[in-house]
Amino acid sequence: MIASLVFAAAVVTSAAPAKAPSDMLTPVSEPRVAVALLNCLVKRDGHLTACTVQQESPNDLGVGQAALSMASQFQVDLLGPDGKSREGSYIQVPVSIRIR
């Protein structure tokens, strides 16, 4: 009788459903944020041109180059906080990129 109970318990435990792949994944660390600071010339229409990377962190991820490749799509308000036109002036543009 004892042998049949042990066998029944073994059958029940082995019949448990297999874990889904999502249950077996290890937790991912929090996303990191990489930052770059661009210096760009403001064009007449508010788009940016002639951008250069002033700073980037971390230095080994290429975030500065990534920010440069996006800069042509940026557009700023032509009037600065002081009410003066930004056209033809250089501005600093911070870019943050979340890395997972």
N, C-alpha and C positions, 0 to 999 in steps of 0.2 A: 504494500500500500504506500509506503514512504517513497519507493522508487517511482511509482506512478505520479505522485504529487510533484516530485522534483522534475520529472519529465514534462508535466503540464505547465509548470512555471517556466521552464526553458522555452516551451513553445510560445507562451504568451509574450515573453520578453523578446524573442526573436521575430515575432510577428508585428512589432511596433513599426509604424510608418517611418520610412527613411526621411531624413531631414531634407528640406528643400535647399537648393543651392544658396538662397538668400540667407538661410539660417547659419550657414557655414562660413559666411564672409567675415573677415575680421574688420573691426571698426576702422574707418578712415580718419586720419588726423584732420584737425580743423584746416580750412583753406588758408594758404599763405597769401599775403598781399605783397606784390612787387610794385615799386613806384619809380617813376621817371619824371624828371623836370625838364621840359622843353623850353627853348627860347625861340619864339616865332614872330615873323613879320605879319602884321594885319593888312590884308588887301582891302581894296575899295568896297567889296561886297561882304566883308566880314570873315571871309575864309582866311586860313593861315597858309603861309608859304615860308620858304627859307628857314625851316626849323633845324635846330641843332640840339643835341642832348647835352644838358648842363650837368645833370646828376642822374644816377640810377642805382637802385638797391633792390635786391642783391646784384652784384656786378656780373655774375656768371650765368644769368638766365636770358640775356638778350632783350630785357624789357625796354631798354632805350630804343633799340631798333624796331621793336614792335610798336612802340608809341609813335615813332617817326612814320611808320607805314600807315598809321591811322590818322595822322595830323591833317592830311589834305581833306578829310571829311568833316573836320571840326569847323564850326562857325561861331564867332563871338559877336556880341552886341557892339556896334560901332561906337556907341557912347560909353565912355568909362564911368566909374563911380563919381568922378569929379565933373561929369557933364561934358567933357571935351572929347573930340573925335579921336579914336584910336588908329584911324587909317594911317598907314605909313610908319607906325611905331612898332617897336618890339615889345612883346609881352611874355611873361613866364606862364607856362601852362603845365600844371601838375596832372599826371596821368597815373591812375592806380589800376592794377590788373590783379584780379583774384586768381590764384593758382590752386587747383584741386589736386 
